[in-house]
Amino acid sequence: MYQAVSRALCVQVTPIFLEEESDPEAAHFVWAYQVRIENQGPETVQLLRRHWIITDGGGRRQDVEGEGVIGEQPVLKPGEHFDYTSGCPLTTASGIMVGTYQMKNDEGELFDIAIPAFSLDSPYEITSIN
């Protein structure tokens, strides 16, 4: 599990390689990632947008932005959490994801919180030792 805390909002991510959906011979590797956003602070907030930076094992970067997560813009009162699962395909056997969520509090203030960098690893990664 990977974790980042910003403004008393804790984001935890657990990536899972999906062997049954991947086809290494076709350079198709798929991961699910489970996310928990927990409001550990005193203010009610709403998740408005997401921005992911996905870098594959070859260093190719893709930015993914959009409203909410999985079609939702959850509101989190103090002490509440929101869980969701999504996925990411790559053409390489490994990669890295990191990003931010844009949040809004009850006063209408917009701010970003960190999504921790996490590694997408598969058993197909080839390593060499020199």
HELIX and SHEET records of a PDB file:
HELIX    1   1 GLU A   19  GLU A   21  5                                   3    
HELIX    2   2 PRO A   24  ALA A   26  5                                   3    
SHEET    1   A 4 TYR A   2  SER A   6  0                                        
SHEET    2   A 4 LEU A   9  PHE A  17 -1                                        
SHEET    3   A 4 PHE A  29  ASN A  39 -1                                        
SHEET    4   A 4 HIS A  81  LEU A  90 -1                                        
SHEET    1   B 3 ARG A  61  GLU A  67  0                                        
SHEET    2   B 3 VAL A  45  ASP A  56 -1                                        
SHEET    3   B 3 VAL A  75  LEU A  76 -1                                        
SHEET    1   C 4 ARG A  61  GLU A  67  0                                        
SHEET    2   C 4 VAL A  45  ASP A  56 -1                                        
SHEET    3   C 4 SER A  94  ASN A 105 -1                                        
SHEET    4   C 4 LEU A 110  ASP A 121 -1                                        
END                                                                             
